[in-house]
Amino acid sequence: MTEIDSRLTKCFTAVFPELRGGDATKAALESMASWDSIATATLLSVVSEEFGVRIDYEIVDQLISYAAIREYVAAT
């Protein structure tokens, strides 16, 4: 697991306590009942703080999975 993955997993498990560490990498909006608009805002806020990145809110609708958020963080 890379440093990005470790830190991002920490973010996901903080917002979604039902996730186990390994399950975080599979997390996606369509597969999690608890992932709603409030969870999205909370998760993106936690990720922004953890990584010191500014989330471009014009693409929030695209940041709907661990993989998409990881890609965004890695690119910034």
N, CA, C and O atoms as a CHARMM CRD file, in Angstrom:
* protein
*
  304
    1    1 MET  N      0.85000  -1.17500   0.00000 PROA 1      0.00000
    2    1 MET  CA     0.00000   0.00000   0.00000 PROA 1      0.00000
    3    1 MET  C      0.89400   1.23600   0.00000 PROA 1      0.00000
    4    1 MET  O      1.82200   1.34100   0.80200 PROA 1      0.00000
    5    2 THR  N      0.60900   2.16100  -0.89800 PROA 2      0.00000
    6    2 THR  CA     1.39100   3.38900  -0.98000 PROA 2      0.00000
    7    2 THR  C      0.98700   4.35600   0.13300 PROA 2      0.00000
    8    2 THR  O     -0.01000   4.14300   0.82300 PROA 2      0.00000
    9    3 GLU  N      1.76200   5.40200   0.29300 PROA 3      0.00000
   10    3 GLU  CA     1.43000   6.41400   1.29300 PROA 3      0.00000
   11    3 GLU  C      0.08800   7.07100   0.97400 PROA 3      0.00000
   12    3 GLU  O     -0.71700   7.31600   1.87200 PROA 3      0.00000
   13    4 ILE  N     -0.14800   7.35300  -0.30300 PROA 4      0.00000
   14    4 ILE  CA    -1.43800   7.94300  -0.70400 PROA 4      0.00000
   15    4 ILE  C     -2.57300   7.01100  -0.30900 PROA 4      0.00000
   16    4 ILE  O     -3.56500   7.45200   0.27100 PROA 4      0.00000
   17    5 ASP  N     -2.43700   5.73300  -0.61700 PROA 5      0.00000
   18    5 ASP  CA    -3.49400   4.77000  -0.28700 PROA 5      0.00000
   19    5 ASP  C     -3.71900   4.67800   1.21300 PROA 5      0.00000
   20    5 ASP  O     -4.86000   4.61900   1.67100 PROA 5      0.00000
   21    6 SER  N     -2.65100   4.66700   1.96700 PROA 6      0.00000
   22    6 SER  CA    -2.76900   4.57800   3.41600 PROA 6      0.00000
   23    6 SER  C     -3.50700   5.78800   3.98500 PROA 6      0.00000
   24    6 SER  O     -4.39300   5.64300   4.82700 PROA 6      0.00000
   25    7 ARG  N     -3.14500   6.95600   3.53000 PROA 7      0.00000
   26    7 ARG  CA    -3.78200   8.18700   4.01100 PROA 7      0.00000
   27    7 ARG  C     -5.21900   8.29200   3.52500 PROA 7      0.00000
   28    7 ARG  O     -6.09400   8.72400   4.27500 PROA 7      0.00000
   29    8 LEU  N     -5.47000   7.90600   2.29000 PROA 8      0.00000
   30    8 LEU  CA    -6.83100   7.97200   1.75200 PROA 8      0.00000
   31    8 LEU  C     -7.73200   6.95200   2.43300 PROA 8      0.00000
   32    8 LEU  O     -8.90000   7.23500   2.69800 PROA 8      0.00000
   33    9 THR  N     -7.20700   5.78600   2.71400 PROA 9      0.00000
   34    9 THR  CA    -7.97300   4.77200   3.44700 PROA 9      0.00000
   35    9 THR  C     -8.35200   5.29700   4.82100 PROA 9      0.00000
   36    9 THR  O     -9.46600   5.06700   5.29200 PROA 9      0.00000
   37   10 LYS  N     -7.43300   5.99900   5.46500 PROA 10     0.00000
   38   10 LYS  CA    -7.71200   6.60600   6.76100 PROA 10     0.00000
   39   10 LYS  C     -8.86900   7.60500   6.64900 PROA 10     0.00000
   40   10 LYS  O     -9.72700   7.66500   7.53000 PROA 10     0.00000
   41   11 CYS  N     -8.89100   8.37400   5.58400 PROA 11     0.00000
   42   11 CYS  CA    -9.97900   9.33300   5.35300 PROA 11     0.00000
   43   11 CYS  C    -11.31400   8.60800   5.18900 PROA 11     0.00000
   44   11 CYS  O    -12.31600   8.98200   5.79900 PROA 11     0.00000
   45   12 PHE  N    -11.31400   7.57300   4.36200 PROA 12     0.00000
   46   12 PHE  CA   -12.54500   6.82700   4.10200 PROA 12     0.00000
   47   12 PHE  C    -13.06800   6.14900   5.36000 PROA 12     0.00000
   48   12 PHE  O    -14.27200   6.17200   5.61500 PROA 12     0.00000
   49   13 THR  N    -12.19100   5.54800   6.14500 PROA 13     0.00000
   50   13 THR  CA   -12.66000   4.85000   7.34000 PROA 13     0.00000
   51   13 THR  C    -13.09600   5.83100   8.42600 PROA 13     0.00000
   52   13 THR  O    -13.89200   5.47100   9.29300 PROA 13     0.00000
   53   14 ALA  N    -12.59400   7.05400   8.39300 PROA 14     0.00000
   54   14 ALA  CA   -13.06000   8.07800   9.33400 PROA 14     0.00000
   55   14 ALA  C    -14.49200   8.49200   9.01500 PROA 14     0.00000
   56   14 ALA  O    -15.29200   8.72400   9.92100 PROA 14     0.00000
   57   15 VAL  N    -14.81200   8.58300   7.73000 PROA 15     0.00000
   58   15 VAL  CA   -16.14800   9.01400   7.31100 PROA 15     0.00000
   59   15 VAL  C    -17.12600   7.84100   7.27600 PROA 15     0.00000
   60   15 VAL  O    -18.30800   7.99600   7.58100 PROA 15     0.00000
   61   16 PHE  N    -16.62300   6.67800   6.90300 PROA 16     0.00000
   62   16 PHE  CA   -17.44800   5.47200   6.80500 PROA 16     0.00000
   63   16 PHE  C    -16.88900   4.42100   7.76600 PROA 16     0.00000
   64   16 PHE  O    -16.15600   3.53200   7.33500 PROA 16     0.00000
   65   17 PRO  N    -17.21900   4.50300   9.05400 PROA 17     0.00000
   66   17 PRO  CA   -16.63100   3.58400  10.02700 PROA 17     0.00000
   67   17 PRO  C    -16.97000   2.11500   9.78700 PROA 17     0.00000
   68   17 PRO  O    -16.30600   1.23100  10.33000 PROA 17     0.00000
   69   18 GLU  N    -17.99000   1.84600   8.98200 PROA 18     0.00000
   70   18 GLU  CA   -18.33400   0.45400   8.69300 PROA 18     0.00000
   71   18 GLU  C    -17.33400  -0.21200   7.74800 PROA 18     0.00000
   72   18 GLU  O    -17.31900  -1.43600   7.61400 PROA 18     0.00000
   73   19 LEU  N    -16.50700   0.59000   7.10200 PROA 19     0.00000
   74   19 LEU  CA   -15.48800   0.03000   6.19200 PROA 19     0.00000
   75   19 LEU  C    -14.31200  -0.49600   6.99000 PROA 19     0.00000
   76   19 LEU  O    -13.86200   0.12700   7.95200 PROA 19     0.00000
   77   20 ARG  N    -13.83000  -1.63200   6.58200 PROA 20     0.00000
   78   20 ARG  CA   -12.55400  -2.11800   7.08900 PROA 20     0.00000
   79   20 ARG  C    -11.50400  -1.56500   6.14200 PROA 20     0.00000
   80   20 ARG  O    -11.81900  -1.21200   5.00500 PROA 20     0.00000
   81   21 GLY  N    -10.27500  -1.48700   6.58800 PROA 21     0.00000
   82   21 GLY  CA    -9.20700  -0.90600   5.79200 PROA 21     0.00000
   83   21 GLY  C     -9.16600  -1.36000   4.35100 PROA 21     0.00000
   84   21 GLY  O     -9.12100  -0.52700   3.44500 PROA 21     0.00000
   85   22 GLY  N     -9.18100  -2.66700   4.11600 PROA 22     0.00000
   86   22 GLY  CA    -9.10000  -3.20000   2.76200 PROA 22     0.00000
   87   22 GLY  C    -10.33300  -2.93900   1.93000 PROA 22     0.00000
   88   22 GLY  O    -10.26200  -2.89200   0.70100 PROA 22     0.00000
   89   23 ASP  N    -11.47300  -2.76800   2.59800 PROA 23     0.00000
   90   23 ASP  CA   -12.71700  -2.50400   1.88000 PROA 23     0.00000
   91   23 ASP  C    -12.78200  -1.08900   1.33400 PROA 23     0.00000
   92   23 ASP  O    -13.53800  -0.82400   0.39900 PROA 23     0.00000
   93   24 ALA  N    -12.01100  -0.18400   1.89500 PROA 24     0.00000
   94   24 ALA  CA   -12.05800   1.21400   1.48100 PROA 24     0.00000
   95   24 ALA  C    -11.71300   1.37100   0.00300 PROA 24     0.00000
   96   24 ALA  O    -12.30700   2.20400  -0.68200 PROA 24     0.00000
   97   25 THR  N    -10.77700   0.59600  -0.48700 PROA 25     0.00000
   98   25 THR  CA   -10.35400   0.73700  -1.88100 PROA 25     0.00000
   99   25 THR  C    -11.45500   0.35900  -2.87000 PROA 25     0.00000
  100   25 THR  O    -11.37800   0.70800  -4.04800 PROA 25     0.00000
  101   26 LYS  N    -12.46700  -0.34800  -2.39900 PROA 26     0.00000
  102   26 LYS  CA   -13.59100  -0.75000  -3.25000 PROA 26     0.00000
  103   26 LYS  C    -14.80200   0.16000  -3.08400 PROA 26     0.00000
  104   26 LYS  O    -15.82200  -0.02900  -3.74700 PROA 26     0.00000
  105   27 ALA  N    -14.69100   1.14100  -2.20300 PROA 27     0.00000
  106   27 ALA  CA   -15.82500   2.00700  -1.88600 PROA 27     0.00000
  107   27 ALA  C    -16.23400   2.85300  -3.08900 PROA 27     0.00000
  108   27 ALA  O    -15.40000   3.39500  -3.81400 PROA 27     0.00000
  109   28 ALA  N    -17.54700   2.94300  -3.26900 PROA 28     0.00000
  110   28 ALA  CA   -18.10900   3.75700  -4.34000 PROA 28     0.00000
  111   28 ALA  C    -19.53000   4.15800  -3.95500 PROA 28     0.00000
  112   28 ALA  O    -20.20800   3.46000  -3.20100 PROA 28     0.00000
  113   29 LEU  N    -19.95500   5.27200  -4.47700 PROA 29     0.00000
  114   29 LEU  CA   -21.28800   5.79600  -4.19800 PROA 29     0.00000
  115   29 LEU  C    -22.37600   4.75500  -4.43800 PROA 29     0.00000
  116   29 LEU  O    -23.26200   4.57400  -3.60400 PROA 29     0.00000
  117   30 GLU  N    -22.30900   4.08000  -5.56400 PROA 30     0.00000
  118   30 GLU  CA   -23.37400   3.14100  -5.92500 PROA 30     0.00000
  119   30 GLU  C    -23.38400   1.86000  -5.09700 PROA 30     0.00000
  120   30 GLU  O    -24.37200   1.12500  -5.10600 PROA 30     0.00000
  121   31 SER  N    -22.29900   1.58800  -4.38400 PROA 31     0.00000
  122   31 SER  CA   -22.24200   0.34500  -3.60800 PROA 31     0.00000
  123   31 SER  C    -22.39400   0.55000  -2.09900 PROA 31     0.00000
  124   31 SER  O    -22.33900  -0.41000  -1.33000 PROA 31     0.00000
  125   32 MET  N    -22.58400   1.79500  -1.68300 PROA 32     0.00000
  126   32 MET  CA   -22.67200   2.07800  -0.25300 PROA 32     0.00000
  127   32 MET  C    -23.92200   2.89600   0.06300 PROA 32     0.00000
  128   32 MET  O    -24.07400   4.02400  -0.40500 PROA 32     0.00000
  129   33 ALA  N    -24.79600   2.32400   0.84700 PROA 33     0.00000
  130   33 ALA  CA   -26.03600   3.01100   1.22100 PROA 33     0.00000
  131   33 ALA  C    -25.76100   4.26500   2.04700 PROA 33     0.00000
  132   33 ALA  O    -26.52200   5.22900   1.98300 PROA 33     0.00000
  133   34 SER  N    -24.68700   4.25500   2.81500 PROA 34     0.00000
  134   34 SER  CA   -24.39000   5.39700   3.68500 PROA 34     0.00000
  135   34 SER  C    -23.70800   6.56000   2.95300 PROA 34     0.00000
  136   34 SER  O    -23.50400   7.62300   3.54000 PROA 34     0.00000
  137   35 TRP  N    -23.36000   6.36900   1.68900 PROA 35     0.00000
  138   35 TRP  CA   -22.69100   7.42700   0.93200 PROA 35     0.00000
  139   35 TRP  C    -23.75500   8.30700   0.28800 PROA 35     0.00000
  140   35 TRP  O    -24.28300   7.98800  -0.77800 PROA 35     0.00000
  141   36 ASP  N    -24.06000   9.41200   0.94700 PROA 36     0.00000
  142   36 ASP  CA   -25.04000  10.36800   0.43900 PROA 36     0.00000
  143   36 ASP  C    -24.34800  11.72400   0.25100 PROA 36     0.00000
  144   36 ASP  O    -23.12200  11.80600   0.32300 PROA 36     0.00000
  145   37 SER  N    -25.11300  12.76800   0.01400 PROA 37     0.00000
  146   37 SER  CA   -24.51500  14.07900  -0.25500 PROA 37     0.00000
  147   37 SER  C    -23.76000  14.62100   0.96100 PROA 37     0.00000
  148   37 SER  O    -22.72800  15.27400   0.81300 PROA 37     0.00000
  149   38 ILE  N    -24.27400  14.35100   2.15100 PROA 38     0.00000
  150   38 ILE  CA   -23.58200  14.79500   3.36400 PROA 38     0.00000
  151   38 ILE  C    -22.26000  14.04400   3.52100 PROA 38     0.00000
  152   38 ILE  O    -21.23700  14.64300   3.85500 PROA 38     0.00000
  153   39 ALA  N    -22.28200  12.74600   3.28300 PROA 39     0.00000
  154   39 ALA  CA   -21.05300  11.94600   3.36200 PROA 39     0.00000
  155   39 ALA  C    -20.04000  12.41600   2.31900 PROA 39     0.00000
  156   39 ALA  O    -18.84100  12.45600   2.59300 PROA 39     0.00000
  157   40 THR  N    -20.51700  12.77200   1.12800 PROA 40     0.00000
  158   40 THR  CA   -19.61800  13.28000   0.08300 PROA 40     0.00000
  159   40 THR  C    -18.93600  14.55100   0.54700 PROA 40     0.00000
  160   40 THR  O    -17.71600  14.67700   0.43800 PROA 40     0.00000
  161   41 ALA  N    -19.71200  15.49600   1.06400 PROA 41     0.00000
  162   41 ALA  CA   -19.14200  16.76000   1.53400 PROA 41     0.00000
  163   41 ALA  C    -18.14000  16.51900   2.67000 PROA 41     0.00000
  164   41 ALA  O    -17.06900  17.12500   2.70200 PROA 41     0.00000
  165   42 THR  N    -18.49800  15.64000   3.58600 PROA 42     0.00000
  166   42 THR  CA   -17.61600  15.33000   4.70900 PROA 42     0.00000
  167   42 THR  C    -16.33500  14.66600   4.22200 PROA 42     0.00000
  168   42 THR  O    -15.23700  15.04900   4.62600 PROA 42     0.00000
  169   43 LEU  N    -16.47700  13.67600   3.36100 PROA 43     0.00000
  170   43 LEU  CA   -15.31400  12.95600   2.84000 PROA 43     0.00000
  171   43 LEU  C    -14.37600  13.89300   2.09100 PROA 43     0.00000
  172   43 LEU  O    -13.16500  13.85500   2.30600 PROA 43     0.00000
  173   44 LEU  N    -14.91400  14.72300   1.22500 PROA 44     0.00000
  174   44 LEU  CA   -14.06000  15.61600   0.45000 PROA 44     0.00000
  175   44 LEU  C    -13.39400  16.66100   1.33900 PROA 44     0.00000
  176   44 LEU  O    -12.27600  17.09200   1.05700 PROA 44     0.00000
  177   45 SER  N    -14.05800  17.06400   2.39200 PROA 45     0.00000
  178   45 SER  CA   -13.45300  17.98300   3.34800 PROA 45     0.00000
  179   45 SER  C    -12.28500  17.30200   4.08100 PROA 45     0.00000
  180   45 SER  O    -11.22000  17.89500   4.25100 PROA 45     0.00000
  181   46 VAL  N    -12.49800  16.07200   4.50500 PROA 46     0.00000
  182   46 VAL  CA   -11.44500  15.31200   5.19700 PROA 46     0.00000
  183   46 VAL  C    -10.25900  15.07600   4.25300 PROA 46     0.00000
  184   46 VAL  O     -9.10600  15.22900   4.65500 PROA 46     0.00000
  185   47 VAL  N    -10.54000  14.70800   3.01900 PROA 47     0.00000
  186   47 VAL  CA    -9.47500  14.47000   2.03600 PROA 47     0.00000
  187   47 VAL  C     -8.70800  15.76400   1.76500 PROA 47     0.00000
  188   47 VAL  O     -7.47800  15.76300   1.70700 PROA 47     0.00000
  189   48 SER  N     -9.43200  16.85300   1.60300 PROA 48     0.00000
  190   48 SER  CA    -8.80000  18.14900   1.35600 PROA 48     0.00000
  191   48 SER  C     -7.85300  18.52100   2.48300 PROA 48     0.00000
  192   48 SER  O     -6.73600  18.97800   2.24100 PROA 48     0.00000
  193   49 GLU  N     -8.30000  18.32300   3.70800 PROA 49     0.00000
  194   49 GLU  CA    -7.46700  18.63200   4.86800 PROA 49     0.00000
  195   49 GLU  C     -6.26600  17.68800   4.97400 PROA 49     0.00000
  196   49 GLU  O     -5.14800  18.13100   5.23800 PROA 49     0.00000
  197   50 GLU  N     -6.49500  16.39900   4.77100 PROA 50     0.00000
  198   50 GLU  CA    -5.42700  15.40900   4.88900 PROA 50     0.00000
  199   50 GLU  C     -4.31100  15.63200   3.87400 PROA 50     0.00000
  200   50 GLU  O     -3.12900  15.52000   4.19900 PROA 50     0.00000
  201   51 PHE  N     -4.70000  15.94900   2.64300 PROA 51     0.00000
  202   51 PHE  CA    -3.71400  16.06700   1.57400 PROA 51     0.00000
  203   51 PHE  C     -3.32700  17.51200   1.24700 PROA 51     0.00000
  204   51 PHE  O     -2.43100  17.74800   0.43700 PROA 51     0.00000
  205   52 GLY  N     -3.99700  18.46700   1.87300 PROA 52     0.00000
  206   52 GLY  CA    -3.67800  19.86800   1.59700 PROA 52     0.00000
  207   52 GLY  C     -3.98900  20.26500   0.16700 PROA 52     0.00000
  208   52 GLY  O     -3.29200  21.08600  -0.43000 PROA 52     0.00000
  209   53 VAL  N     -5.05200  19.67000  -0.37900 PROA 53     0.00000
  210   53 VAL  CA    -5.44800  19.99000  -1.75000 PROA 53     0.00000
  211   53 VAL  C     -6.77800  20.72400  -1.74300 PROA 53     0.00000
  212   53 VAL  O     -7.60100  20.54500  -0.84500 PROA 53     0.00000
  213   54 ARG  N     -6.97000  21.53300  -2.73600 PROA 54     0.00000
  214   54 ARG  CA    -8.24100  22.21300  -2.92000 PROA 54     0.00000
  215   54 ARG  C     -9.09300  21.35000  -3.83400 PROA 54     0.00000
  216   54 ARG  O     -8.66700  20.97700  -4.92700 PROA 54     0.00000
  217   55 ILE  N    -10.28800  21.03800  -3.38500 PROA 55     0.00000
  218   55 ILE  CA   -11.20000  20.23900  -4.20100 PROA 55     0.00000
  219   55 ILE  C    -11.93600  21.16900  -5.14800 PROA 55     0.00000
  220   55 ILE  O    -12.57200  22.13100  -4.71600 PROA 55     0.00000
  221   56 ASP  N    -11.85100  20.88500  -6.42100 PROA 56     0.00000
  222   56 ASP  CA   -12.56700  21.66100  -7.43100 PROA 56     0.00000
  223   56 ASP  C    -14.02400  21.20200  -7.41400 PROA 56     0.00000
  224   56 ASP  O    -14.34700  20.12600  -7.91600 PROA 56     0.00000
  225   57 TYR  N    -14.89400  22.01600  -6.83900 PROA 57     0.00000
  226   57 TYR  CA   -16.27900  21.59700  -6.64600 PROA 57     0.00000
  227   57 TYR  C    -17.06900  21.47600  -7.94300 PROA 57     0.00000
  228   57 TYR  O    -18.20700  21.00400  -7.93400 PROA 57     0.00000
  229   58 GLU  N    -16.48700  21.89100  -9.04100 PROA 58     0.00000
  230   58 GLU  CA   -17.13300  21.67300 -10.33900 PROA 58     0.00000
  231   58 GLU  C    -17.07900  20.21100 -10.75600 PROA 58     0.00000
  232   58 GLU  O    -17.83400  19.78700 -11.63100 PROA 58     0.00000
  233   59 ILE  N    -16.18900  19.43500 -10.13400 PROA 59     0.00000
  234   59 ILE  CA   -16.07800  18.01500 -10.50200 PROA 59     0.00000
  235   59 ILE  C    -16.48700  17.08100  -9.37000 PROA 59     0.00000
  236   59 ILE  O    -16.22100  15.88100  -9.42800 PROA 59     0.00000
  237   60 VAL  N    -17.12600  17.62000  -8.34900 PROA 60     0.00000
  238   60 VAL  CA   -17.54600  16.79200  -7.21300 PROA 60     0.00000
  239   60 VAL  C    -18.38700  15.61400  -7.67400 PROA 60     0.00000
  240   60 VAL  O    -18.27100  14.52200  -7.11900 PROA 60     0.00000
  241   61 ASP  N    -19.22500  15.81500  -8.67100 PROA 61     0.00000
  242   61 ASP  CA   -20.08000  14.72800  -9.15900 PROA 61     0.00000
  243   61 ASP  C    -19.28300  13.60400  -9.79600 PROA 61     0.00000
  244   61 ASP  O    -19.83100  12.52800 -10.03500 PROA 61     0.00000
  245   62 GLN  N    -18.00900  13.82200 -10.07600 PROA 62     0.00000
  246   62 GLN  CA   -17.14500  12.77300 -10.63100 PROA 62     0.00000
  247   62 GLN  C    -16.35700  12.03900  -9.53800 PROA 62     0.00000
  248   62 GLN  O    -15.81700  10.96000  -9.78000 PROA 62     0.00000
  249   63 LEU  N    -16.29300  12.61700  -8.35100 PROA 63     0.00000
  250   63 LEU  CA   -15.51700  12.04300  -7.24900 PROA 63     0.00000
  251   63 LEU  C    -16.41900  11.14000  -6.41900 PROA 63     0.00000
  252   63 LEU  O    -16.74200  11.44100  -5.27000 PROA 63     0.00000
  253   64 ILE  N    -16.81700  10.02600  -7.02500 PROA 64     0.00000
  254   64 ILE  CA   -17.82000   9.15600  -6.40700 PROA 64     0.00000
  255   64 ILE  C    -17.29300   7.74700  -6.12500 PROA 64     0.00000
  256   64 ILE  O    -18.06500   6.79700  -5.99500 PROA 64     0.00000
  257   65 SER  N    -15.98600   7.63100  -6.03300 PROA 65     0.00000
  258   65 SER  CA   -15.39500   6.34200  -5.67300 PROA 65     0.00000
  259   65 SER  C    -13.99900   6.58500  -5.10900 PROA 65     0.00000
  260   65 SER  O    -13.39200   7.63500  -5.31700 PROA 65     0.00000
  261   66 TYR  N    -13.52200   5.59600  -4.40100 PROA 66     0.00000
  262   66 TYR  CA   -12.15600   5.64800  -3.87600 PROA 66     0.00000
  263   66 TYR  C    -11.18800   5.87900  -5.03800 PROA 66     0.00000
  264   66 TYR  O    -10.30600   6.73300  -4.95700 PROA 66     0.00000
  265   67 ALA  N    -11.35700   5.12100  -6.10800 PROA 67     0.00000
  266   67 ALA  CA   -10.44300   5.20800  -7.24900 PROA 67     0.00000
  267   67 ALA  C    -10.43600   6.60400  -7.85600 PROA 67     0.00000
  268   67 ALA  O     -9.37200   7.12600  -8.18900 PROA 67     0.00000
  269   68 ALA  N    -11.60200   7.21300  -8.00500 PROA 68     0.00000
  270   68 ALA  CA   -11.69100   8.55000  -8.60200 PROA 68     0.00000
  271   68 ALA  C    -11.03700   9.60000  -7.69700 PROA 68     0.00000
  272   68 ALA  O    -10.33600  10.49400  -8.17100 PROA 68     0.00000
  273   69 ILE  N    -11.27600   9.47700  -6.40200 PROA 69     0.00000
  274   69 ILE  CA   -10.68400  10.43700  -5.46000 PROA 69     0.00000
  275   69 ILE  C     -9.17600  10.23200  -5.39500 PROA 69     0.00000
  276   69 ILE  O     -8.42600  11.20400  -5.30700 PROA 69     0.00000
  277   70 ARG  N     -8.72500   8.99500  -5.43700 PROA 70     0.00000
  278   70 ARG  CA    -7.29400   8.71700  -5.42800 PROA 70     0.00000
  279   70 ARG  C     -6.62600   9.33200  -6.64600 PROA 70     0.00000
  280   70 ARG  O     -5.57000   9.95400  -6.53600 PROA 70     0.00000
  281   71 GLU  N     -7.23800   9.16000  -7.79600 PROA 71     0.00000
  282   71 GLU  CA    -6.69900   9.71100  -9.03400 PROA 71     0.00000
  283   71 GLU  C     -6.60900  11.23300  -8.94400 PROA 71     0.00000
  284   71 GLU  O     -5.61500  11.82600  -9.36200 PROA 71     0.00000
  285   72 TYR  N     -7.64000  11.85500  -8.40000 PROA 72     0.00000
  286   72 TYR  CA    -7.65400  13.31000  -8.24900 PROA 72     0.00000
  287   72 TYR  C     -6.53400  13.78100  -7.31900 PROA 72     0.00000
  288   72 TYR  O     -5.80700  14.72200  -7.63800 PROA 72     0.00000
  289   73 VAL  N     -6.40500  13.12500  -6.18000 PROA 73     0.00000
  290   73 VAL  CA    -5.37900  13.49600  -5.20300 PROA 73     0.00000
  291   73 VAL  C     -3.98600  13.30400  -5.80700 PROA 73     0.00000
  292   73 VAL  O     -3.11800  14.16200  -5.64700 PROA 73     0.00000
  293   74 ALA  N     -3.77300  12.20700  -6.48400 PROA 74     0.00000
  294   74 ALA  CA    -2.45900  11.92700  -7.06500 PROA 74     0.00000
  295   74 ALA  C     -2.09200  12.93500  -8.14900 PROA 74     0.00000
  296   74 ALA  O     -0.91200  13.21900  -8.35700 PROA 74     0.00000
  297   75 ALA  N     -3.09600  13.47700  -8.84000 PROA 75     0.00000
  298   75 ALA  CA    -2.85200  14.40900  -9.93200 PROA 75     0.00000
  299   75 ALA  C     -2.60400  15.84200  -9.43300 PROA 75     0.00000
  300   75 ALA  O     -2.11100  16.68700 -10.18000 PROA 75     0.00000
  301   76 THR  N     -2.94600  16.10200  -8.17800 PROA 76     0.00000
  302   76 THR  CA    -2.78800  17.47800  -7.68100 PROA 76     0.00000
  303   76 THR  C     -1.48000  17.66600  -6.95100 PROA 76     0.00000
  304   76 THR  O     -1.19300  18.76300  -6.47200 PROA 76     0.00000
